[in-house]
Amino acid sequence: MAKLIYECGLRLQECLSLRIKDVDIEQGIVFVRAGKRDKDRKTVQASVHTLRHSFATHLLENGYDMRTI
């Protein structure tokens, strides 16, 4: 669940409210019902490549040397 929250930028309650039919694995889309301000939205699952870049960015922001990343 933590991976899904991170990949899709979900809020905790949005993740807890997901149903199996809300996740389209083939298309990489998650349909969020009644999110912030009670609005529905679609979000895209991040690829492994995107997640690796996000991880590297977090390391840089926390002072790690670019050569060690």
BAKE-401418 format. One record per atom (N, C-alpha, C): residue number from 1; atom name; residue in one letter; z, x, y. Coordinates in nm, 2 decimals. Layout:
BEGIN
{num=NUM, atome=CA, residu=A, up=Z, east=X, north=Y};
...
***
This chain:
BEGIN
{num=1, atome=N, residu=M, up=0.00, east=0.08, north=-0.12};
{num=1, atome=CA, residu=M, up=0.00, east=0.00, north=0.00};
{num=1, atome=C, residu=M, up=0.00, east=0.09, north=0.13};
{num=2, atome=N, residu=A, up=0.07, east=0.20, north=0.12};
{num=2, atome=CA, residu=A, up=0.07, east=0.29, north=0.24};
{num=2, atome=C, residu=A, up=-0.07, east=0.34, north=0.27};
{num=3, atome=N, residu=K, up=-0.14, east=0.37, north=0.16};
{num=3, atome=CA, residu=K, up=-0.28, east=0.42, north=0.18};
{num=3, atome=C, residu=K, up=-0.36, east=0.31, north=0.25};
{num=4, atome=N, residu=L, up=-0.35, east=0.19, north=0.20};
{num=4, atome=CA, residu=L, up=-0.43, east=0.08, north=0.26};
{num=4, atome=C, residu=L, up=-0.39, east=0.05, north=0.41};
{num=5, atome=N, residu=I, up=-0.26, east=0.06, north=0.44};
{num=5, atome=CA, residu=I, up=-0.21, east=0.04, north=0.58};
{num=5, atome=C, residu=I, up=-0.28, east=0.15, north=0.67};
{num=6, atome=N, residu=Y, up=-0.28, east=0.28, north=0.62};
{num=6, atome=CA, residu=Y, up=-0.33, east=0.39, north=0.70};
{num=6, atome=C, residu=Y, up=-0.48, east=0.38, north=0.71};
{num=7, atome=N, residu=E, up=-0.55, east=0.35, north=0.59};
{num=7, atome=CA, residu=E, up=-0.70, east=0.35, north=0.59};
{num=7, atome=C, residu=E, up=-0.75, east=0.24, north=0.69};
{num=8, atome=N, residu=C, up=-0.68, east=0.13, north=0.69};
{num=8, atome=CA, residu=C, up=-0.74, east=0.01, north=0.77};
{num=8, atome=C, residu=C, up=-0.67, east=-0.01, north=0.90};
{num=9, atome=N, residu=G, up=-0.57, east=0.07, north=0.93};
{num=9, atome=CA, residu=G, up=-0.49, east=0.04, north=1.05};
{num=9, atome=C, residu=G, up=-0.42, east=-0.09, north=1.05};
{num=10, atome=N, residu=L, up=-0.36, east=-0.12, north=0.94};
{num=10, atome=CA, residu=L, up=-0.29, east=-0.25, north=0.93};
{num=10, atome=C, residu=L, up=-0.15, east=-0.24, north=0.98};
{num=11, atome=N, residu=R, up=-0.10, east=-0.35, north=1.03};
{num=11, atome=CA, residu=R, up=0.04, east=-0.37, north=1.05};
{num=11, atome=C, residu=R, up=0.11, east=-0.40, north=0.92};
{num=12, atome=N, residu=L, up=0.24, east=-0.37, north=0.91};
{num=12, atome=CA, residu=L, up=0.31, east=-0.40, north=0.78};
{num=12, atome=C, residu=L, up=0.29, east=-0.54, north=0.74};
{num=13, atome=N, residu=Q, up=0.32, east=-0.64, north=0.83};
{num=13, atome=CA, residu=Q, up=0.31, east=-0.78, north=0.79};
{num=13, atome=C, residu=Q, up=0.17, east=-0.82, north=0.75};
{num=14, atome=N, residu=E, up=0.07, east=-0.76, north=0.82};
{num=14, atome=CA, residu=E, up=-0.07, east=-0.79, north=0.78};
{num=14, atome=C, residu=E, up=-0.10, east=-0.74, north=0.63};
{num=15, atome=N, residu=C, up=-0.04, east=-0.63, north=0.60};
{num=15, atome=CA, residu=C, up=-0.06, east=-0.58, north=0.46};
{num=15, atome=C, residu=C, up=0.01, east=-0.67, north=0.36};
{num=16, atome=N, residu=L, up=0.13, east=-0.71, north=0.40};
{num=16, atome=CA, residu=L, up=0.21, east=-0.79, north=0.30};
{num=16, atome=C, residu=L, up=0.15, east=-0.93, north=0.28};
{num=17, atome=N, residu=S, up=0.07, east=-0.97, north=0.38};
{num=17, atome=CA, residu=S, up=0.01, east=-1.10, north=0.37};
{num=17, atome=C, residu=S, up=-0.13, east=-1.10, north=0.30};
{num=18, atome=N, residu=L, up=-0.18, east=-0.98, north=0.27};
{num=18, atome=CA, residu=L, up=-0.31, east=-0.98, north=0.21};
{num=18, atome=C, residu=L, up=-0.31, east=-1.04, north=0.07};
{num=19, atome=N, residu=R, up=-0.43, east=-1.10, north=0.04};
{num=19, atome=CA, residu=R, up=-0.45, east=-1.16, north=-0.09};
{num=19, atome=C, residu=R, up=-0.57, east=-1.08, north=-0.15};
{num=20, atome=N, residu=I, up=-0.58, east=-1.09, north=-0.28};
{num=20, atome=CA, residu=I, up=-0.69, east=-1.01, north=-0.35};
{num=20, atome=C, residu=I, up=-0.82, east=-1.05, north=-0.29};
{num=21, atome=N, residu=K, up=-0.85, east=-1.17, north=-0.26};
{num=21, atome=CA, residu=K, up=-0.98, east=-1.21, north=-0.21};
{num=21, atome=C, residu=K, up=-1.01, east=-1.16, north=-0.07};
{num=22, atome=N, residu=D, up=-0.90, east=-1.11, north=0.00};
{num=22, atome=CA, residu=D, up=-0.92, east=-1.05, north=0.13};
{num=22, atome=C, residu=D, up=-0.98, east=-0.91, north=0.13};
{num=23, atome=N, residu=V, up=-0.98, east=-0.85, north=0.01};
{num=23, atome=CA, residu=V, up=-1.03, east=-0.71, north=0.00};
{num=23, atome=C, residu=V, up=-1.16, east=-0.70, north=-0.07};
{num=24, atome=N, residu=D, up=-1.26, east=-0.66, north=0.00};
{num=24, atome=CA, residu=D, up=-1.40, east=-0.64, north=-0.06};
{num=24, atome=C, residu=D, up=-1.42, east=-0.49, north=-0.08};
{num=25, atome=N, residu=I, up=-1.39, east=-0.45, north=-0.20};
{num=25, atome=CA, residu=I, up=-1.39, east=-0.31, north=-0.23};
{num=25, atome=C, residu=I, up=-1.54, east=-0.25, north=-0.22};
{num=26, atome=N, residu=E, up=-1.64, east=-0.33, north=-0.27};
{num=26, atome=CA, residu=E, up=-1.77, east=-0.29, north=-0.27};
{num=26, atome=C, residu=E, up=-1.82, east=-0.26, north=-0.12};
{num=27, atome=N, residu=Q, up=-1.79, east=-0.35, north=-0.03};
{num=27, atome=CA, residu=Q, up=-1.83, east=-0.34, north=0.11};
{num=27, atome=C, residu=Q, up=-1.73, east=-0.25, north=0.19};
{num=28, atome=N, residu=G, up=-1.61, east=-0.22, north=0.14};
{num=28, atome=CA, residu=G, up=-1.51, east=-0.15, north=0.21};
{num=28, atome=C, residu=G, up=-1.45, east=-0.22, north=0.32};
{num=29, atome=N, residu=I, up=-1.44, east=-0.35, north=0.31};
{num=29, atome=CA, residu=I, up=-1.39, east=-0.44, north=0.42};
{num=29, atome=C, residu=I, up=-1.27, east=-0.51, north=0.38};
{num=30, atome=N, residu=V, up=-1.17, east=-0.52, north=0.47};
{num=30, atome=CA, residu=V, up=-1.05, east=-0.60, north=0.45};
{num=30, atome=C, residu=V, up=-1.05, east=-0.71, north=0.55};
{num=31, atome=N, residu=F, up=-1.03, east=-0.83, north=0.51};
{num=31, atome=CA, residu=F, up=-1.02, east=-0.94, north=0.60};
{num=31, atome=C, residu=F, up=-0.87, east=-0.97, north=0.63};
{num=32, atome=N, residu=V, up=-0.83, east=-0.96, north=0.75};
{num=32, atome=CA, residu=V, up=-0.69, east=-0.98, north=0.79};
{num=32, atome=C, residu=V, up=-0.68, east=-1.12, north=0.85};
{num=33, atome=N, residu=R, up=-0.59, east=-1.20, north=0.79};
{num=33, atome=CA, residu=R, up=-0.57, east=-1.33, north=0.84};
{num=33, atome=C, residu=R, up=-0.44, east=-1.34, north=0.92};
{num=34, atome=N, residu=A, up=-0.45, east=-1.41, north=1.04};
{num=34, atome=CA, residu=A, up=-0.33, east=-1.43, north=1.12};
{num=34, atome=C, residu=A, up=-0.26, east=-1.30, north=1.16};
{num=35, atome=N, residu=G, up=-0.34, east=-1.20, north=1.21};
{num=35, atome=CA, residu=G, up=-0.29, east=-1.08, north=1.26};
{num=35, atome=C, residu=G, up=-0.22, east=-1.09, north=1.39};
{num=36, atome=N, residu=K, up=-0.23, east=-0.99, north=1.47};
{num=36, atome=CA, residu=K, up=-0.16, east=-0.99, north=1.60};
{num=36, atome=C, residu=K, up=-0.22, east=-1.11, north=1.69};
{num=37, atome=N, residu=R, up=-0.13, east=-1.18, north=1.75};
{num=37, atome=CA, residu=R, up=-0.16, east=-1.30, north=1.83};
{num=37, atome=C, residu=R, up=-0.23, east=-1.41, north=1.74};
{num=38, atome=N, residu=D, up=-0.19, east=-1.40, north=1.61};
{num=38, atome=CA, residu=D, up=-0.24, east=-1.50, north=1.51};
{num=38, atome=C, residu=D, up=-0.39, east=-1.51, north=1.50};
{num=39, atome=N, residu=K, up=-0.46, east=-1.39, north=1.52};
{num=39, atome=CA, residu=K, up=-0.60, east=-1.39, north=1.51};
{num=39, atome=C, residu=K, up=-0.65, east=-1.33, north=1.38};
{num=40, atome=N, residu=D, up=-0.76, east=-1.37, north=1.33};
{num=40, atome=CA, residu=D, up=-0.82, east=-1.32, north=1.21};
{num=40, atome=C, residu=D, up=-0.91, east=-1.20, north=1.25};
{num=41, atome=N, residu=R, up=-0.93, east=-1.10, north=1.16};
{num=41, atome=CA, residu=R, up=-1.02, east=-0.99, north=1.19};
{num=41, atome=C, residu=R, up=-1.06, east=-0.92, north=1.07};
{num=42, atome=N, residu=K, up=-1.17, east=-0.85, north=1.07};
{num=42, atome=CA, residu=K, up=-1.22, east=-0.77, north=0.96};
{num=42, atome=C, residu=K, up=-1.19, east=-0.62, north=1.00};
{num=43, atome=N, residu=T, up=-1.16, east=-0.54, north=0.91};
{num=43, atome=CA, residu=T, up=-1.14, east=-0.40, north=0.93};
{num=43, atome=C, residu=T, up=-1.21, east=-0.32, north=0.82};
{num=44, atome=N, residu=V, up=-1.25, east=-0.20, north=0.85};
{num=44, atome=CA, residu=V, up=-1.32, east=-0.12, north=0.75};
{num=44, atome=C, residu=V, up=-1.23, east=-0.02, north=0.69};
{num=45, atome=N, residu=Q, up=-1.24, east=0.00, north=0.56};
{num=45, atome=CA, residu=Q, up=-1.16, east=0.10, north=0.49};
{num=45, atome=C, residu=Q, up=-1.21, east=0.24, north=0.53};
{num=46, atome=N, residu=A, up=-1.13, east=0.33, north=0.56};
{num=46, atome=CA, residu=A, up=-1.17, east=0.47, north=0.59};
{num=46, atome=C, residu=A, up=-1.21, east=0.54, north=0.46};
{num=47, atome=N, residu=S, up=-1.31, east=0.63, north=0.48};
{num=47, atome=CA, residu=S, up=-1.35, east=0.71, north=0.37};
{num=47, atome=C, residu=S, up=-1.26, east=0.83, north=0.35};
{num=48, atome=N, residu=V, up=-1.27, east=0.89, north=0.24};
{num=48, atome=CA, residu=V, up=-1.19, east=1.01, north=0.21};
{num=48, atome=C, residu=V, up=-1.21, east=1.12, north=0.32};
{num=49, atome=N, residu=H, up=-1.34, east=1.13, north=0.36};
{num=49, atome=CA, residu=H, up=-1.37, east=1.23, north=0.46};
{num=49, atome=C, residu=H, up=-1.30, east=1.20, north=0.59};
{num=50, atome=N, residu=T, up=-1.30, east=1.07, north=0.63};
{num=50, atome=CA, residu=T, up=-1.23, east=1.03, north=0.75};
{num=50, atome=C, residu=T, up=-1.08, east=1.06, north=0.74};
{num=51, atome=N, residu=L, up=-1.02, east=1.03, north=0.63};
{num=51, atome=CA, residu=L, up=-0.88, east=1.06, north=0.61};
{num=51, atome=C, residu=L, up=-0.85, east=1.21, north=0.62};
{num=52, atome=N, residu=R, up=-0.93, east=1.29, north=0.57};
{num=52, atome=CA, residu=R, up=-0.91, east=1.43, north=0.57};
{num=52, atome=C, residu=R, up=-0.91, east=1.48, north=0.72};
{num=53, atome=N, residu=H, up=-1.01, east=1.43, north=0.80};
{num=53, atome=CA, residu=H, up=-1.02, east=1.46, north=0.94};
{num=53, atome=C, residu=H, up=-0.89, east=1.41, north=1.01};
{num=54, atome=N, residu=S, up=-0.85, east=1.29, north=0.98};
{num=54, atome=CA, residu=S, up=-0.73, east=1.24, north=1.05};
{num=54, atome=C, residu=S, up=-0.61, east=1.33, north=1.02};
{num=55, atome=N, residu=F, up=-0.59, east=1.37, north=0.89};
{num=55, atome=CA, residu=F, up=-0.48, east=1.46, north=0.85};
{num=55, atome=C, residu=F, up=-0.49, east=1.59, north=0.93};
{num=56, atome=N, residu=A, up=-0.61, east=1.65, north=0.94};
{num=56, atome=CA, residu=A, up=-0.62, east=1.77, north=1.01};
{num=56, atome=C, residu=A, up=-0.59, east=1.76, north=1.16};
{num=57, atome=N, residu=T, up=-0.63, east=1.64, north=1.22};
{num=57, atome=CA, residu=T, up=-0.59, east=1.62, north=1.36};
{num=57, atome=C, residu=T, up=-0.44, east=1.61, north=1.38};
{num=58, atome=N, residu=H, up=-0.37, east=1.54, north=1.28};
{num=58, atome=CA, residu=H, up=-0.23, east=1.53, north=1.29};
{num=58, atome=C, residu=H, up=-0.16, east=1.67, north=1.29};
{num=59, atome=N, residu=L, up=-0.21, east=1.75, north=1.20};
{num=59, atome=CA, residu=L, up=-0.16, east=1.89, north=1.19};
{num=59, atome=C, residu=L, up=-0.18, east=1.97, north=1.32};
{num=60, atome=N, residu=L, up=-0.30, east=1.96, north=1.38};
{num=60, atome=CA, residu=L, up=-0.33, east=2.02, north=1.50};
{num=60, atome=C, residu=L, up=-0.23, east=1.97, north=1.61};
{num=61, atome=N, residu=E, up=-0.22, east=1.84, north=1.62};
{num=61, atome=CA, residu=E, up=-0.13, east=1.78, north=1.72};
{num=61, atome=C, residu=E, up=0.02, east=1.83, north=1.71};
{num=62, atome=N, residu=N, up=0.05, east=1.87, north=1.59};
{num=62, atome=CA, residu=N, up=0.19, east=1.91, north=1.56};
{num=62, atome=C, residu=N, up=0.20, east=2.06, north=1.56};
{num=63, atome=N, residu=G, up=0.10, east=2.13, north=1.62};
{num=63, atome=CA, residu=G, up=0.12, east=2.27, north=1.64};
{num=63, atome=C, residu=G, up=0.07, east=2.37, north=1.53};
{num=64, atome=N, residu=Y, up=0.01, east=2.32, north=1.43};
{num=64, atome=CA, residu=Y, up=-0.05, east=2.41, north=1.33};
{num=64, atome=C, residu=Y, up=-0.17, east=2.48, north=1.38};
{num=65, atome=N, residu=D, up=-0.18, east=2.60, north=1.33};
{num=65, atome=CA, residu=D, up=-0.29, east=2.69, north=1.37};
{num=65, atome=C, residu=D, up=-0.42, east=2.64, north=1.30};
{num=66, atome=N, residu=M, up=-0.53, east=2.63, north=1.38};
{num=66, atome=CA, residu=M, up=-0.66, east=2.58, north=1.32};
{num=66, atome=C, residu=M, up=-0.70, east=2.67, north=1.20};
{num=67, atome=N, residu=R, up=-0.68, east=2.79, north=1.20};
{num=67, atome=CA, residu=R, up=-0.72, east=2.88, north=1.09};
{num=67, atome=C, residu=R, up=-0.65, east=2.85, north=0.96};
{num=68, atome=N, residu=T, up=-0.53, east=2.79, north=0.97};
{num=68, atome=CA, residu=T, up=-0.46, east=2.76, north=0.85};
{num=68, atome=C, residu=T, up=-0.49, east=2.62, north=0.79};
{num=69, atome=N, residu=I, up=-0.56, east=2.54, north=0.88};
{num=69, atome=CA, residu=I, up=-0.60, east=2.41, north=0.83};
{num=69, atome=C, residu=I, up=-0.73, east=2.42, north=0.76};
***
